[in-house]
Amino acid sequence: MNKLIFSSSAIGVLYSVMNMLLIPNLSVELNSAYKASSVMSAAMIASLIITPVIGYICDKYHQSKRIIELMFCIGAISLTCIYFFSGEIAAFFGFLIVFVSFSILTPFSAIAGIVSKDTEKDRNFGMIMGMVNFTVFIASFFIGSFNENKVMYLFFSLYVLFMVIPILKIKLNFKKSNDKHLYEDKEKRNFYHYVKNIEKPLIIFFLIQFSMWFVIGGIMPFLTSFLSTNLSMSIGEAAFWLGLSTLISSISSFSSGKICKYIRQKKLFMISISVLTFLIIIFNCCYELILNSNIFIGIFFLLASSIFLGFFYSLGGSIISVLSNKKDQGKAFGINSFFMILGQAISVALSGFVIEKQGYSNYWILMLVLTCIAFVLSIFFVTLKNTKEVNYAKSNV
């Protein structure tokens, strides 16, 4: 498991490139910000379609490890080629980077779900998401240190390629597993059969994921612009506070497994959603006051949200894994990725339209509505009877 956690840092590198380098560089290469964003949107749509298929392949053919190795190699090659090529060729490899970034968490989560005991899942998924966020934080400083950003593509390419090594050393032997019987029923491995029989708690949780990732996907791409234009920060200051918020999220993700030993998994999840909803309600109610007051009030909302976002990131994976049988881990995470990416894709397009036509005040109202929807769905989720949950009191943990 430690090898998987360590190698997940490569996902953070890919996220950093996608969020901090790709759009600015492709905008220059293609002489159009619209074309650059279109490349990213096309890659998101492709990933949206493919991730459920990847999840199915992970379950039926036990190829999670091979898929991760392949994606890391594609990511490393694409990073190298963006440095050496320009124009439409660079755009194609940019497409591959975005595709890999959005798709790779499905096989990663499938392996983590399969090799982890239920009592270890909060800890393991927390460590994975904590490592991803911590790497984003570190990578942001490397990116900021280089005036010529394209140099970073080569460095990141070598790093991603190096992370294939710990993946190669992971051993998954299904034939000798005590859970072998879970993989032998061909009907139960059928994707249509799985979708048709998804239980109510998992359906509700997928909808929570859609709503929350609509909010996350809608806020993150525009947050630097909002902080710089509305809270009178420079781009450098805004990037610093965003980097710090990512570090805070990584710390809370790392600690989620330990906290879940004292606060039940679903309770911590509900607390996280409730606090995030409360913060965005207060932010909307005091929007004009915050804009006209001390800059640190806005920073407080950013950093406070980061704490509970870290819990949400890690608990999202562990809850889905606990709710799903081992034979269905890939399919469950593939469908979860579908809803996550769909929420982000819709949100980015809709948020940009709302900001352009009606300004940031209505944009934040849109984020509030989706957060409240997630909050209501979370109440339904935590109050459902017979929903499987980890009970640490009955374990040796």
C-alpha positions as CSV (number, residue, x, y, z in Angstrom):
1,M,0.0,0.0,0.0
2,N,2.9,2.4,0.8
3,K,4.1,2.0,-2.8
4,L,0.7,3.0,-4.1
5,I,0.6,6.0,-1.8
6,F,4.1,7.1,-2.8
7,S,3.4,6.8,-6.5
8,S,0.1,8.8,-6.2
9,S,2.4,11.9,-6.0
10,A,2.6,11.6,-9.8
11,I,-1.1,12.3,-10.0
12,G,-0.4,15.5,-8.1
13,V,2.2,16.5,-10.6
14,L,-0.2,15.8,-13.5
15,Y,-2.9,17.9,-11.7
16,S,-0.4,20.8,-11.3
17,V,0.6,20.8,-14.9
18,M,-3.1,20.7,-16.0
19,N,-4.2,23.5,-13.7
20,M,-1.1,25.8,-13.7
21,L,0.8,25.3,-16.9
22,L,-1.3,23.8,-19.7
23,I,-3.9,26.4,-20.5
24,P,-1.5,29.4,-20.4
25,N,1.0,27.5,-22.6
26,L,-1.5,26.1,-25.1
27,S,-3.1,29.6,-25.3
28,V,0.2,30.8,-26.7
29,E,0.8,27.8,-28.9
30,L,-2.7,28.0,-30.5
31,N,-3.0,31.8,-30.3
32,S,-6.4,31.4,-28.6
33,A,-7.5,30.9,-25.0
34,Y,-10.8,29.5,-26.4
35,K,-9.0,26.8,-28.4
36,A,-6.8,25.9,-25.4
37,S,-9.9,25.5,-23.1
38,S,-11.6,23.5,-25.9
39,V,-8.7,21.0,-25.8
40,M,-9.3,20.6,-22.0
41,S,-13.0,20.3,-22.4
42,A,-12.6,17.6,-25.2
43,A,-10.2,15.6,-22.9
44,M,-12.7,15.8,-20.0
45,I,-15.5,14.5,-22.3
46,A,-13.3,11.7,-23.4
47,S,-12.4,10.8,-19.8
48,L,-16.1,11.0,-18.9
49,I,-16.9,8.3,-21.4
50,I,-13.9,6.1,-20.8
51,T,-13.6,6.0,-17.0
52,P,-16.6,3.6,-16.5
53,V,-15.0,1.3,-19.1
54,I,-11.6,1.5,-17.3
55,G,-13.4,0.5,-14.1
56,Y,-15.0,-2.5,-15.8
57,I,-11.7,-3.6,-17.2
58,C,-10.1,-3.3,-13.8
59,D,-12.7,-5.6,-12.3
60,K,-13.1,-8.2,-15.1
61,Y,-9.5,-8.6,-16.2
62,H,-7.7,-7.4,-13.0
63,Q,-5.6,-4.9,-15.0
64,S,-5.6,-1.9,-12.6
65,K,-1.9,-2.0,-12.2
66,R,-1.2,-2.3,-16.0
67,I,-3.6,0.6,-16.7
68,I,-1.8,2.8,-14.2
69,E,1.6,1.9,-15.7
70,L,0.3,2.7,-19.2
71,M,-1.2,6.0,-18.1
72,F,2.0,7.1,-16.3
73,C,4.0,6.3,-19.5
74,I,1.5,8.2,-21.6
75,G,1.6,11.1,-19.2
76,A,5.4,11.2,-19.2
77,I,5.7,11.0,-23.0
78,S,3.1,13.7,-23.4
79,L,4.9,16.0,-21.0
80,T,8.2,15.5,-22.9
81,C,6.5,16.1,-26.3
82,I,4.9,19.3,-25.2
83,Y,8.3,20.7,-24.5
84,F,9.7,19.7,-27.9
85,F,6.7,20.3,-30.2
86,S,4.4,23.3,-30.7
87,G,1.0,24.2,-32.3
88,E,-1.6,21.4,-32.9
89,I,0.9,18.7,-32.0
90,A,1.4,20.2,-28.6
91,A,-2.4,20.5,-28.2
92,F,-2.8,16.8,-28.9
93,F,-0.3,15.9,-26.1
94,G,-2.0,18.5,-23.9
95,F,-5.2,16.6,-24.6
96,L,-3.5,13.3,-23.4
97,I,-2.3,15.0,-20.2
98,V,-5.7,16.1,-19.2
99,F,-7.3,12.8,-20.2
100,V,-4.8,10.9,-18.0
101,S,-5.2,13.3,-15.1
102,F,-8.9,12.8,-15.0
103,S,-8.9,9.0,-15.7
104,I,-6.1,7.7,-13.6
105,L,-7.8,8.0,-10.2
106,T,-10.2,5.2,-11.1
107,P,-7.6,2.3,-11.3
108,F,-5.7,3.9,-8.4
109,S,-8.9,3.8,-6.2
110,A,-9.7,0.3,-7.4
111,I,-6.4,-1.1,-6.2
112,A,-6.6,0.8,-2.9
113,G,-10.2,-0.6,-2.4
114,I,-9.1,-4.2,-3.2
115,V,-6.0,-4.4,-1.0
116,S,-7.3,-2.4,2.0
117,K,-9.3,-3.9,4.8
118,D,-12.5,-1.9,5.6
119,T,-10.8,-0.6,8.8
120,E,-7.8,0.6,6.7
121,K,-9.7,2.4,4.0
122,D,-10.1,5.8,5.7
123,R,-6.4,5.9,6.4
124,N,-5.3,4.6,2.9
125,F,-7.6,6.9,0.9
126,G,-6.7,9.8,3.1
127,M,-3.0,9.1,2.6
128,I,-3.5,8.9,-1.2
129,M,-5.5,12.2,-1.4
130,G,-3.1,13.8,1.1
131,M,-0.1,12.9,-1.1
132,V,-1.9,14.2,-4.2
133,N,-2.6,17.6,-2.6
134,F,0.8,17.8,-1.0
135,T,2.5,17.2,-4.3
136,V,0.3,19.9,-5.9
137,F,1.5,22.3,-3.2
138,I,5.2,21.4,-3.7
139,A,4.8,21.5,-7.5
140,S,3.3,25.0,-7.4
141,F,6.5,26.4,-5.9
142,F,8.7,24.6,-8.5
143,I,6.5,26.2,-11.2
144,G,6.7,29.6,-9.7
145,S,10.5,29.4,-9.5
146,F,11.0,29.1,-13.2
147,N,10.5,32.1,-15.5
148,E,10.3,29.7,-18.5
149,N,7.5,27.4,-17.5
150,K,8.0,24.9,-20.3
151,V,11.3,23.7,-18.7
152,M,9.1,22.2,-16.0
153,Y,7.5,19.8,-18.5
154,L,10.8,17.9,-18.8
155,F,11.4,17.7,-15.0
156,F,7.8,16.6,-14.4
157,S,8.1,14.0,-17.2
158,L,11.0,12.3,-15.5
159,Y,9.3,12.3,-12.2
160,V,6.1,10.7,-13.5
161,L,8.1,8.1,-15.4
162,F,10.1,7.4,-12.2
163,M,6.8,6.7,-10.3
164,V,6.2,3.7,-12.6
165,I,8.8,1.8,-10.6
166,P,6.9,1.5,-7.3
167,I,3.8,0.5,-9.3
168,L,5.8,-2.3,-10.9
169,K,6.7,-3.6,-7.5
170,I,3.0,-3.9,-6.3
171,K,1.9,-7.5,-6.3
172,L,-1.8,-8.3,-6.9
173,N,-2.4,-12.1,-7.0
174,F,-6.1,-12.7,-7.5
175,K,-5.7,-16.4,-8.1
176,K,-4.4,-17.0,-4.6
177,S,-6.7,-14.5,-3.0
178,N,-9.3,-15.7,-0.5
179,D,-11.7,-13.6,-2.5
180,K,-11.3,-15.5,-5.7
181,H,-14.9,-16.6,-5.7
182,L,-15.9,-12.9,-6.0
183,Y,-14.4,-12.8,-9.5
184,E,-15.7,-16.1,-11.0
185,D,-19.4,-15.3,-11.6
186,K,-19.5,-13.9,-15.2
187,E,-23.0,-12.5,-14.8
188,K,-22.0,-10.5,-11.7
189,R,-19.0,-9.1,-13.5
190,N,-21.3,-7.7,-16.3
191,F,-21.4,-3.9,-16.2
192,Y,-25.0,-3.7,-17.2
193,H,-25.9,-6.1,-14.3
194,Y,-23.9,-3.9,-11.9
195,V,-25.5,-0.6,-12.9
196,K,-29.0,-2.2,-12.8
197,N,-28.5,-3.3,-9.3
198,I,-26.7,-0.3,-7.7
199,E,-28.1,0.1,-4.2
200,K,-29.8,3.3,-3.0
201,P,-27.0,4.5,-0.7
202,L,-24.4,4.4,-3.5
203,I,-26.8,6.2,-5.9
204,I,-27.3,9.0,-3.4
205,F,-23.6,9.2,-2.8
206,F,-22.9,9.5,-6.5
207,L,-25.3,12.4,-6.7
208,I,-23.5,14.0,-3.7
209,Q,-20.2,13.6,-5.6
210,F,-21.7,15.3,-8.7
211,S,-23.0,18.3,-6.7
212,M,-19.8,18.8,-4.7
213,W,-17.5,18.4,-7.7
214,F,-19.7,20.8,-9.6
215,V,-18.8,23.3,-6.8
216,I,-15.1,22.4,-6.6
217,G,-14.8,22.3,-10.4
218,G,-16.6,25.6,-10.7
219,I,-14.5,27.4,-8.0
220,M,-11.0,26.2,-8.5
221,P,-10.4,27.4,-12.1
222,F,-11.7,30.9,-11.3
223,L,-10.5,31.4,-7.7
224,T,-7.2,33.1,-8.7
225,S,-9.0,35.5,-10.9
226,F,-11.6,36.2,-8.2
227,L,-9.0,36.8,-5.5
228,S,-6.9,39.1,-7.7
229,T,-9.8,41.2,-9.2
230,N,-12.2,41.4,-6.2
231,L,-10.0,41.1,-3.1
232,S,-7.2,43.3,-4.5
233,M,-4.5,40.6,-4.5
234,S,-1.7,40.3,-7.0
235,I,-1.6,37.1,-9.0
236,G,1.5,36.0,-6.9
237,E,-0.3,36.6,-3.6
238,A,-3.4,34.7,-4.9
239,A,-1.3,31.8,-6.0
240,F,0.5,31.7,-2.6
241,W,-2.8,31.5,-0.7
242,L,-4.1,28.9,-3.0
243,G,-1.0,26.9,-2.5
244,L,-1.3,27.2,1.3
245,S,-5.0,26.1,1.1
246,T,-3.8,23.0,-0.9
247,L,-1.3,22.2,1.9
248,I,-4.0,22.5,4.5
249,S,-6.2,20.1,2.5
250,S,-3.4,17.6,2.3
251,I,-2.9,17.7,6.1
252,S,-6.6,17.1,6.8
253,S,-6.6,14.3,4.2
254,F,-3.6,12.7,5.9
255,S,-5.3,12.9,9.3
256,S,-8.8,11.7,8.2
257,G,-8.0,8.0,8.9
258,K,-6.8,8.8,12.4
259,I,-9.9,11.0,13.1
260,C,-12.3,8.3,11.9
261,K,-11.1,6.1,14.7
262,Y,-12.8,8.6,17.1
263,I,-15.6,10.1,14.9
264,R,-17.6,7.7,12.7
265,Q,-16.9,7.8,9.0
266,K,-20.4,9.1,8.0
267,K,-20.4,11.6,10.9
268,L,-17.1,13.2,9.8
269,F,-18.4,13.3,6.2
270,M,-21.6,15.0,7.3
271,I,-19.7,17.4,9.5
272,S,-17.5,18.3,6.5
273,I,-20.4,18.9,4.2
274,S,-22.3,20.9,6.9
275,V,-19.4,23.2,7.6
276,L,-18.7,23.8,3.9
277,T,-22.4,24.6,3.4
278,F,-22.4,27.0,6.4
279,L,-19.3,28.8,5.2
280,I,-20.6,29.4,1.7
281,I,-24.0,30.6,3.1
282,I,-22.2,33.1,5.3
283,F,-19.9,34.1,2.4
284,N,-23.0,34.8,0.2
285,C,-24.8,36.7,2.9
286,C,-21.8,38.9,3.7
287,Y,-20.5,39.1,0.1
288,E,-20.5,42.9,-0.2
289,L,-19.1,43.3,3.3
290,I,-16.2,40.8,2.6
291,L,-15.3,42.6,-0.6
292,N,-15.2,46.0,1.2
293,S,-13.5,44.8,4.3
294,N,-10.1,43.4,5.3
295,I,-8.6,41.0,2.8
296,F,-7.9,38.5,5.5
297,I,-11.6,37.8,6.0
298,G,-11.7,36.3,2.5
299,I,-8.6,34.4,3.2
300,F,-10.2,33.0,6.4
301,F,-13.0,31.5,4.3
302,L,-10.6,30.0,1.8
303,L,-8.4,28.3,4.5
304,A,-11.3,27.2,6.7
305,S,-12.9,25.5,3.6
306,S,-9.6,23.8,2.8
307,I,-9.7,21.9,6.1
308,F,-13.0,20.3,5.4
309,L,-12.4,19.8,1.7
310,G,-9.4,17.7,2.7
311,F,-11.8,15.4,4.7
312,F,-14.2,15.3,1.8
313,Y,-11.5,14.3,-0.7
314,S,-10.4,11.3,1.3
315,L,-13.8,10.2,2.7
316,G,-15.3,10.2,-0.8
317,G,-13.1,7.4,-1.9
318,S,-13.2,5.4,1.3
319,I,-17.0,5.5,1.6
320,I,-17.5,4.3,-2.0
321,S,-15.0,1.5,-1.4
322,V,-16.8,0.4,1.8
323,L,-20.2,0.5,0.1
324,S,-18.9,-1.7,-2.8
325,N,-18.0,-5.3,-3.0
326,K,-14.4,-6.1,-3.8
327,K,-15.4,-7.5,-7.2
328,D,-17.1,-4.1,-8.0
329,Q,-14.4,-1.7,-6.9
330,G,-13.3,-0.7,-10.4
331,K,-16.9,-0.3,-11.7
332,A,-17.9,1.8,-8.6
333,F,-15.0,4.1,-9.0
334,G,-15.4,4.3,-12.7
335,I,-19.0,5.5,-12.3
336,N,-18.0,7.8,-9.5
337,S,-15.4,9.4,-11.8
338,F,-18.1,9.8,-14.4
339,F,-20.2,11.9,-12.0
340,M,-17.2,13.8,-10.7
341,I,-16.0,14.8,-14.2
342,L,-19.6,15.5,-15.4
343,G,-20.1,17.9,-12.5
344,Q,-16.8,19.7,-13.2
345,A,-17.3,19.9,-17.0
346,I,-20.8,21.4,-16.7
347,S,-19.7,23.7,-13.9
348,V,-16.6,25.1,-15.8
349,A,-18.8,26.0,-18.8
350,L,-21.7,27.4,-16.8
351,S,-19.6,29.3,-14.3
352,G,-17.7,31.0,-17.1
353,F,-20.9,32.0,-18.7
354,V,-22.4,33.3,-15.4
355,I,-19.3,35.3,-14.5
356,E,-19.1,36.9,-18.0
357,K,-22.8,37.8,-18.1
358,Q,-23.8,38.5,-14.5
359,G,-20.6,38.8,-12.5
360,Y,-19.2,37.0,-9.5
361,S,-22.1,37.6,-7.1
362,N,-24.5,35.4,-9.1
363,Y,-21.7,32.9,-9.6
364,W,-21.3,32.4,-5.9
365,I,-25.1,32.0,-5.6
366,L,-24.9,29.2,-8.1
367,M,-22.2,27.6,-6.0
368,L,-24.4,28.0,-3.0
369,V,-27.3,26.2,-4.6
370,L,-25.3,23.2,-5.6
371,T,-23.6,23.0,-2.1
372,C,-27.1,23.1,-0.5
373,I,-28.2,20.3,-2.8
374,A,-25.2,18.2,-1.7
375,F,-26.1,19.0,2.0
376,V,-29.7,17.8,1.6
377,L,-28.5,14.6,-0.2
378,S,-26.0,14.0,2.6
379,I,-28.7,14.1,5.2
380,F,-30.6,11.5,3.3
381,F,-27.4,9.4,2.9
382,V,-26.4,9.4,6.6
383,T,-29.9,8.7,7.8
384,L,-30.4,5.7,5.6
385,K,-30.7,2.4,7.5
386,N,-28.5,-0.6,6.8
387,T,-25.9,1.5,5.1
388,K,-22.5,-0.3,5.5
389,E,-20.0,1.6,7.5
390,V,-16.7,0.9,9.2
391,N,-17.0,0.2,12.9
392,Y,-13.6,0.7,14.5
393,A,-14.9,-0.4,17.9
394,K,-15.2,-4.0,16.6
395,S,-11.8,-4.0,15.0
396,N,-8.3,-4.3,16.2
397,V,-7.3,-0.9,14.8
